[in-house]
Amino acid sequence: MSPLESLVAANLLFVGGHLLMSHPLRAPMVGALGERGFLGVYSLVSVALLAWVGHLFPQAQSIWMAWPSGDALWIVASVLTIFALALLLGSLRGNPALPQTDALAAANARARGVYAVTRHPMMWAFALWAMAHILVWPSPRTLVTAGAMGVLALLGAHLQDGKKRALMGDAWAAWEAKTSYWPRLSSFARIGWGLWLAALALWLAATWLHMWMAGIPAGIFRWTG
């Protein structure tokens, strides 16, 4: 296989492995391994497949781009990334979708912060990250890898609703009634200045590291470097 074909295969396995282990294979794996054993195997397989994608990504380099990338797209991508980081940071507390959270108590709470934006802030953070990368660097390897990550995030969020509804019944149905799958843009203003400042600081650090790790200046360093 060519490097790009190998990368496609690795991404398909990464996405497929996540969806299979999270849904049809979860119950039999938990029954055989226990909850902690399942989480261990799930994490190990996921990290191994992601490492494989990371190993193949540099080998699939190409000069072909689906469209030209100019300053306007870099600005849009920067804004998307800051929004993504705000959602990601806010999702680390009070998230009923996370395995270590008291899901029932979180689902019965008032939807505030990032949960006023969407009930899947972490998944939408990954999706926005993927969109930003596709916008500014639409090479075959980016379209494949970022596209796979975006599809996994949004499809996984949709399937997660069904799984949580089956497990939690009325509690999750009530959480769905208070929240939205699709981000409510007007609610971004309600997540708090502290979270915005933390997201901006993390964005500055991440875009500074981007030059050293990926060799491509990003964020304000695209214009100031």
C-alpha positions as CSV (number, residue, x, y, z in Angstrom):
1,M,0.0,0.0,0.0
2,S,1.0,3.6,-0.5
3,P,1.7,5.8,2.5
4,L,-1.7,7.5,2.0
5,E,-3.6,4.2,1.7
6,S,-1.9,3.0,4.9
7,L,-3.0,6.2,6.6
8,V,-6.6,5.7,5.4
9,A,-6.5,2.1,6.8
10,A,-5.1,3.3,10.2
11,N,-7.8,6.0,10.5
12,L,-10.6,3.5,9.6
13,L,-9.3,1.1,12.3
14,F,-9.1,4.0,14.8
15,V,-12.6,5.2,14.1
16,G,-14.1,1.7,13.8
17,G,-12.3,0.4,16.9
18,H,-13.7,3.3,19.0
19,L,-17.3,2.8,17.7
20,L,-17.2,-1.0,18.1
21,M,-15.7,-0.9,21.6
22,S,-18.0,2.0,22.7
23,H,-21.2,0.3,21.5
24,P,-21.8,-3.3,20.3
25,L,-18.6,-4.7,22.0
26,R,-18.8,-2.8,25.2
27,A,-21.3,-5.1,27.1
28,P,-19.5,-8.4,26.3
29,M,-16.1,-6.8,27.0
30,V,-17.3,-5.4,30.4
31,G,-18.8,-8.8,31.2
32,A,-15.5,-10.6,30.4
33,L,-13.1,-8.0,31.8
34,G,-15.0,-5.9,34.3
35,E,-15.5,-2.2,34.0
36,R,-11.9,-1.3,35.0
37,G,-10.5,-4.0,32.7
38,F,-12.6,-2.8,29.8
39,L,-11.4,0.8,30.3
40,G,-7.8,-0.4,30.4
41,V,-8.1,-2.4,27.1
42,Y,-10.1,0.4,25.5
43,S,-7.5,2.9,26.4
44,L,-4.6,0.7,25.3
45,V,-6.1,-0.1,21.9
46,S,-7.1,3.5,21.3
47,V,-3.6,4.8,22.2
48,A,-1.9,2.2,20.0
49,L,-4.1,2.9,17.0
50,L,-3.7,6.7,17.4
51,A,0.1,6.2,17.7
52,W,-0.1,4.2,14.4
53,V,-1.9,7.1,12.8
54,G,0.7,9.5,14.1
55,H,3.5,7.3,12.8
56,L,2.0,7.1,9.3
57,F,0.9,10.8,9.0
58,P,4.4,12.2,8.2
59,Q,5.0,9.5,5.6
60,A,1.9,10.6,3.6
61,Q,3.1,14.1,2.8
62,S,1.8,15.7,-0.4
63,I,2.1,19.1,-2.0
64,W,-1.5,18.8,-3.4
65,M,-4.1,21.0,-1.7
66,A,-7.9,20.9,-2.3
67,W,-8.0,24.8,-2.1
68,P,-5.6,27.6,-1.4
69,S,-5.2,28.7,2.2
70,G,-4.9,32.4,2.8
71,D,-4.9,34.7,5.8
72,A,-8.8,34.8,6.0
73,L,-9.0,31.0,6.5
74,W,-6.2,31.1,9.1
75,I,-8.1,33.7,11.0
76,V,-11.3,31.6,10.9
77,A,-9.3,28.5,12.0
78,S,-7.8,30.4,14.9
79,V,-11.2,31.5,16.1
80,L,-12.5,27.9,15.8
81,T,-9.6,26.6,17.7
82,I,-10.1,29.1,20.6
83,F,-13.8,28.1,20.7
84,A,-12.7,24.4,20.7
85,L,-10.3,24.9,23.6
86,A,-13.0,26.7,25.6
87,L,-15.4,23.8,25.1
88,L,-12.7,21.3,25.9
89,L,-11.6,23.0,29.2
90,G,-15.2,23.5,30.2
91,S,-16.1,19.8,29.5
92,L,-13.7,18.5,32.2
93,R,-16.0,19.3,35.1
94,G,-19.6,18.2,35.6
95,N,-19.8,16.2,32.3
96,P,-22.4,13.4,32.6
97,A,-20.8,11.7,29.6
98,L,-17.5,11.1,31.3
99,P,-17.0,7.7,32.9
100,Q,-15.7,9.0,36.3
101,T,-18.6,11.5,36.7
102,D,-21.7,11.0,38.8
103,A,-23.8,11.0,35.7
104,L,-27.1,11.1,37.4
105,A,-26.3,14.1,39.5
106,A,-24.7,15.9,36.5
107,A,-27.7,15.2,34.3
108,N,-30.0,16.6,37.0
109,A,-28.0,19.8,37.3
110,R,-28.8,23.1,35.5
111,A,-27.2,23.3,32.1
112,R,-24.7,26.1,32.5
113,G,-21.3,27.0,31.2
114,V,-20.3,25.1,28.2
115,Y,-23.3,22.8,28.7
116,A,-25.5,25.8,27.8
117,V,-23.8,25.6,24.4
118,T,-24.0,21.9,23.8
119,R,-24.3,18.7,25.9
120,H,-21.3,17.3,24.0
121,P,-18.7,20.1,24.5
122,M,-15.7,17.7,24.4
123,M,-16.8,16.1,21.2
124,W,-17.6,19.4,19.5
125,A,-14.1,20.6,20.6
126,F,-12.5,17.8,18.7
127,A,-14.8,18.5,15.7
128,L,-13.9,22.2,15.6
129,W,-10.2,21.3,15.9
130,A,-10.7,19.0,12.9
131,M,-12.5,21.7,10.9
132,A,-9.8,24.2,11.6
133,H,-7.1,22.0,10.3
134,I,-9.0,21.0,7.2
135,L,-9.7,24.7,6.4
136,V,-6.0,25.8,6.5
137,W,-4.2,22.7,5.3
138,P,-6.5,20.6,3.0
139,S,-3.8,18.1,1.9
140,P,-4.9,14.5,1.4
141,R,-3.4,13.3,4.7
142,T,-5.1,16.2,6.6
143,L,-8.5,15.6,4.9
144,V,-8.2,11.9,5.8
145,T,-7.0,12.2,9.4
146,A,-8.8,15.4,10.6
147,G,-11.9,14.2,8.7
148,A,-11.8,10.9,10.5
149,M,-11.4,12.6,13.9
150,G,-14.3,15.0,13.2
151,V,-16.6,12.2,12.0
152,L,-15.7,10.1,15.1
153,A,-16.4,13.0,17.4
154,L,-19.8,13.9,16.0
155,L,-21.1,10.4,15.2
156,G,-19.8,9.3,18.6
157,A,-21.7,12.1,20.3
158,H,-24.9,11.1,18.5
159,L,-24.5,7.4,19.4
160,Q,-23.7,8.4,23.0
161,D,-27.1,10.0,23.3
162,G,-28.8,6.7,22.5
163,K,-26.6,4.7,24.8
164,K,-27.1,7.1,27.7
165,R,-30.8,7.2,27.1
166,A,-31.0,3.5,27.4
167,L,-28.9,3.4,30.6
168,M,-30.3,6.4,32.4
169,G,-33.8,6.7,31.0
170,D,-35.7,9.8,32.2
171,A,-32.6,11.4,33.7
172,W,-30.8,11.6,30.3
173,A,-34.1,12.5,28.5
174,A,-34.3,15.5,30.9
175,W,-30.7,16.4,30.2
176,E,-31.4,16.3,26.5
177,A,-34.4,18.6,27.0
178,K,-32.2,21.1,28.8
179,T,-29.3,21.0,26.3
180,S,-28.6,20.8,22.6
181,Y,-26.6,18.4,20.4
182,W,-25.8,21.3,18.0
183,P,-23.9,24.2,19.5
184,R,-26.0,27.3,20.4
185,L,-23.7,30.1,19.3
186,S,-25.5,32.7,21.4
187,S,-24.7,30.7,24.5
188,F,-20.9,31.1,24.1
189,A,-21.2,34.4,25.8
190,R,-22.4,32.7,29.0
191,I,-19.5,30.4,29.6
192,G,-17.5,32.9,31.7
193,W,-14.5,35.2,31.2
194,G,-12.3,32.9,33.2
195,L,-12.8,30.1,30.8
196,W,-12.2,32.3,27.8
197,L,-9.0,33.6,29.3
198,A,-7.8,30.0,30.0
199,A,-8.7,29.0,26.5
200,L,-6.8,31.9,25.0
201,A,-3.7,31.2,27.1
202,L,-3.8,27.5,26.1
203,W,-4.3,28.6,22.4
204,L,-1.2,30.8,22.6
205,A,0.9,28.0,24.1
206,A,-0.4,25.4,21.6
207,T,0.2,27.6,18.6
208,W,3.7,28.4,19.8
209,L,4.5,24.7,20.2
210,H,2.9,24.1,16.8
211,M,5.9,25.6,15.0
212,W,8.3,23.4,16.8
213,M,6.3,20.2,16.6
214,A,4.8,20.5,13.1
215,G,7.1,23.0,11.5
216,I,4.2,25.3,10.5
217,P,3.6,28.6,12.2
218,A,0.0,28.9,13.5
219,G,-2.1,31.5,15.3
220,I,-0.6,34.9,15.8
221,F,2.9,33.4,15.3
222,R,1.9,33.0,11.6
223,W,2.2,36.8,11.3
224,T,4.6,37.7,14.1
225,G,7.2,35.0,13.7
